[in-house]
Amino acid sequence: MTYASQRPEHASAVNKPLTLKRRRSVVENDEYAAFLRRILAAYSRRVASGDIEAITAMAGIARDIDTALRDAIAGLRACGYSWADIAARLGVTRQGAQQRWGDPGSHGPCDS
């Protein structure tokens, strides 16, 4: 019997979590960050064990992370967060955060 020819009484056999109406679960930022830390630690161990060719890719990843951090900070600033708020979470001074990540021309998702 094919799916299309099933009788109506079998309609309840549909696996509800697989239907399009289900709500997607939210993965918290802390879980993403922990996953990323595990990946970076594993990659670091691989390079440290003698995979010198991978150091180039690892340096590229470091640049990507720096760019992502800069974009995130620009977005926070556009949403109204102060340099003091951002600096406190990064463990640096307000002036240090502004000097390192400040860019007067950057905009984020909260800009109108």
C-alpha positions as CSV (number, residue, x, y, z in Angstrom):
1,M,0.0,0.0,0.0
2,T,1.4,3.4,-0.9
3,Y,1.2,6.5,1.2
4,A,-1.4,8.1,-1.0
5,S,-3.6,5.0,-0.9
6,Q,-3.7,4.7,3.0
7,R,-7.1,4.9,4.6
8,P,-8.0,8.0,6.7
9,E,-7.8,6.1,10.0
10,H,-4.0,5.8,9.4
11,A,-3.6,9.5,9.1
12,S,-2.8,9.8,12.8
13,A,0.3,7.7,12.2
14,V,2.1,10.8,10.8
15,N,5.1,11.6,12.9
16,K,4.1,15.0,14.2
17,P,7.7,16.3,14.9
18,L,8.5,15.8,11.2
19,T,5.6,17.9,9.9
20,L,6.1,21.4,8.6
21,K,4.1,23.0,11.4
22,R,6.5,22.0,14.2
23,R,8.3,24.8,15.9
24,R,12.1,24.7,15.6
25,S,14.0,24.4,18.8
26,V,16.2,27.4,19.6
27,V,19.9,26.6,20.2
28,E,21.3,29.1,22.6
29,N,24.4,31.1,22.0
30,D,26.1,29.4,24.9
31,E,25.7,26.0,23.2
32,Y,27.1,27.4,19.9
33,A,30.0,28.9,21.7
34,A,30.8,25.6,23.6
35,F,30.6,23.7,20.3
36,L,32.9,26.2,18.6
37,R,35.4,25.9,21.4
38,R,35.5,22.1,21.1
39,I,36.1,22.4,17.3
40,L,38.9,24.9,17.7
41,A,40.6,22.9,20.5
42,A,40.4,19.7,18.3
43,Y,41.8,21.7,15.3
44,S,44.6,23.1,17.4
45,R,45.6,19.6,18.6
46,R,45.7,18.5,15.0
47,V,48.0,21.3,14.0
48,A,50.1,20.8,17.1
49,S,50.6,17.2,16.3
50,G,52.5,18.1,13.1
51,D,50.0,19.2,10.5
52,I,51.9,22.3,9.5
53,E,49.9,22.8,6.3
54,A,46.8,23.4,8.4
55,I,48.3,26.4,10.2
56,T,47.5,28.6,7.2
57,A,43.8,27.6,7.4
58,M,43.8,28.1,11.2
59,A,45.2,31.7,10.8
60,G,42.4,32.3,8.3
61,I,39.9,31.1,10.8
62,A,41.4,33.5,13.4
63,R,40.8,36.4,10.9
64,D,37.2,35.2,10.3
65,I,36.6,35.2,14.1
66,D,38.0,38.7,14.5
67,T,35.8,39.9,11.6
68,A,32.8,38.2,13.2
69,L,33.5,39.8,16.6
70,R,33.9,43.2,14.9
71,D,30.5,42.8,13.1
72,A,28.9,41.7,16.4
73,I,30.2,44.7,18.3
74,A,29.1,47.0,15.5
75,G,25.6,45.5,15.7
76,L,25.5,45.9,19.5
77,R,26.6,49.5,19.2
78,A,23.8,50.1,16.5
79,C,21.3,48.6,19.0
80,G,22.3,51.2,21.6
81,Y,24.8,49.3,23.8
82,S,27.6,51.5,25.2
83,W,31.3,50.9,24.9
84,A,31.3,50.4,28.7
85,D,28.6,47.7,28.4
86,I,30.6,45.9,25.7
87,A,34.0,46.4,27.4
88,A,32.7,44.9,30.7
89,R,31.7,41.7,29.0
90,L,35.0,41.5,27.1
91,G,37.2,42.1,30.2
92,V,38.8,45.3,28.7
93,T,38.5,49.0,29.4
94,R,35.9,51.1,27.6
95,Q,38.7,53.0,25.8
96,G,40.5,49.8,24.9
97,A,37.3,48.3,23.3
98,Q,36.6,51.5,21.4
99,Q,40.1,51.7,20.1
100,R,40.2,48.1,19.0
101,W,36.7,47.6,17.6
102,G,35.4,51.1,17.1
103,D,34.5,52.1,13.5
104,P,32.4,55.2,13.1
105,G,31.1,54.1,9.7
106,S,29.9,50.6,10.8
107,H,26.2,49.8,11.1
108,G,24.3,46.9,12.5
109,P,20.9,45.3,12.4
110,C,19.3,47.8,14.8
111,D,20.0,50.8,12.6
112,S,16.9,52.3,11.1
